Amino acid sequence: MSFNALLIAAHGDDFVFGGGGTFSKWNKLSRKTKFTCMAVGDVGSFTASGGELARLRKDEMIKCGDIIGTPSEVWNVHDCEVMYTLELRMKCIEEIRNFGADIVVTTRGYDYNPDCRFAGQLAADACTMAILPNHVMLTPALKKTPILLFKWDNVPHPVPFKADIVVSVDDVIDQLVDAAVAHESMAFGWAAIFNDCYDEVSAMNESEKRNWYATTQIYPYFENIANVHRNELIEKYGPVKGNAVKYAEAFEISKACRMPTEDELAKIFPF
Ligand SMILES: [Zn+2]
């Protein structure tokens, strides 16, 4: 079964934490994939700013995508300024149509970060409107509404995340670490300062830095998803494999868009 899967999110690291492992697995099956990063990344640093930082972050985003095997595009929207506007929603509709998306993955509209929240709302609404021929009418409408999947989050209100799909990412965890480390200025700049260990991290060599980021940020994140959704993993993989899964990703299926059949789901997630 061939399909095109598009991940739309606000920031570079959302592509690592928001389904990078599953996208890597799809790439290995030769599915067509794309990462669309709405914000340009020009705020999240204590040491750099402006156009210079934005261009660096764009390069890091491309590198991250290359490691996962997915081409990336970054939009010219300032960090902290992703807003729900008609203009941006129309741009999302164009993006979904031009890519011919069968599957759109994005953030739930309840995220704590406003960029992520609005990116999710925009992508989700654009998904429902992708088939309307007389809206954004110069870009041909899709024939079929895409399947809309939300990436995992731990936001409890107003509705907690529901893991309709779980995926073991044990086999691609090293690739996820490499993709995360590609966002060098975020990992060893922002995250290090945020975790109060910038000097310590700066003094490390490359492999020590990678190991620090993997053990403090990446492994715990994907381990937590596996542990929180252990029952779903057991249901999917059986007790032996389900209990053995160390790192996982999870997705919720939006009921606002096309609902996949069980058969379709099994073909989209054959891993
Ligand atoms: Zn984000």
Boltz pocket constraint, residues with backbone or C-beta under 6 A from the ligand:
constraints:
  - pocket:
      binder: B
      contacts: [[A, 10], [A, 11], [A, 14], [A, 113], [A, 115], [A, 116]]
      max_distance: 6.0
